[in-house]
Structures are given as structure tokens and as C-alpha cells.
Amino acid sequence: TAIENMIAAGAKTILITPSDAKAIVPSIKKARDKGVMVIAMDSPTEPMEASDALFSTDNHKAGVLIGRYAKASFGGKPAVIAALDLFPGHPVGIQRLAGFLEGFGIKKGDASIACMQDSYGDQAKGQTAMENCLQKNPAINLVYAINEPAAAGAYKALKAAGKEKNVLIVSVDGGCTGVRDVKTGKIGATAQQYPSRMAALGVE
């Protein structure tokens, strides 16, 4: 609807962050068929060629960096991992998680991954996901969260269970609240990205 309204209003360029990489493609095609340039921000369309351009941070690399940080923090100590992902099929979630596993030096299905849950990048859902993981395995000592709201939810669940001091939480994004959560020790570390730079490049 937003795309149709923009076309009707005479927009020559549309910048969009797709939340569903496939479902948005027909709407983008309608815009492009009418000569409107469509630039994807942060998340690619599927197929990627459905948009004229993509400005995105390297989500895989962000995952690799935070995975390496977690590995170094554990210093050879056995990790029992909870992975709070985004939701099935989302390219950002796939890239960040794959990067984290690579950075930590393990593959999907590794025995050290005690629990995998979808958080939808949301604090309340992240808290529920973490509660489910703790029920499954109370020995979890490392949490990978897709973003800082999910990480904040995980921290809340861990605090309620009296486990927040013994669990390392790592995340991706580097938003203001997330950085504060690193400063106060709720999150061990986050891989910071710069969405304002993406938007500036898209507008340029």
C-alpha cells in the first residue's frame, strides 16, 4: 500500500527495508515498471536483482566478529549455547547466525548448541525464547542474540532465573540502548553497524 501511494504521489525513487524479502517483490516490480527506482536498505530482496540497488552492512562479518569475541572470552572453556535467531528465512538472520557460528568455530547442529529459538528481534519474544531455552537446558552459559532488543529480553529472563552473572550475551547492531546495555554489563559485546550511513548512501 505504501509503495502504491508513493507511486501515485509521483515518487521517482523509493528506499525500502524489506521485512519479507520475497513477498514484497511484486510491489517493487510494479514500481520499477512505472520507471521508479527502488533501492533496498539493510535487507536484500529475494532475488536480489528485484531492486535497483542495495545498501547494506555486512551482516555475515558482524556475526563472525561477535563469534570470535565469544570464543576468545571463553578461552577454551566449554560453551553451552542458546541462539536467539530472527525468524525463518530472513536473510539478515541467516547471515548473522552463520557468521557467529563461523566466528565461534562451529557448524549448525554442533553439540554445543543447546537451544535455537526465533525472537523476531523483539524484547518480549526474546525473553520468552530465553525462558524456553533455560527450561530445555539450565546449563546455558552463552547467548547469541540476533539484535539488542532480543539480547535485552534474554537478560531479563536470565536475571529472573538468577543466572545473569554466569552467562555471556553477545549481539549485533550497536543501537543506543544496546551500547548502554554493554556499558552496564547486561550484554558482553555487540558488533556495531551504521544504518545512518546506509541511508545516506541510498539517498545520495
MOLIN-V431002 format. One line per field, one symbol per residue. psi: psi as a letter, one per 20 degrees, with the letter a starting at -180 (. if undefined). A space follows every 50 residues. Layout:
BEGIN
psi->???
END
This chain:
BEGIN
psi->gggghgghijphpppqophohghighhhggghhjjppppppgpqroqhih rhrpoqrnhghgggghggggghhhliqppopponaeqpiphggggggggg gghikrrpiqhiohppqpijkqgghhggghggghhgoijpjpppphrhgh ghggggggghjkjhijpppqaqgkrggghhhggijgpgqqoprmhhgggg ggg.
END
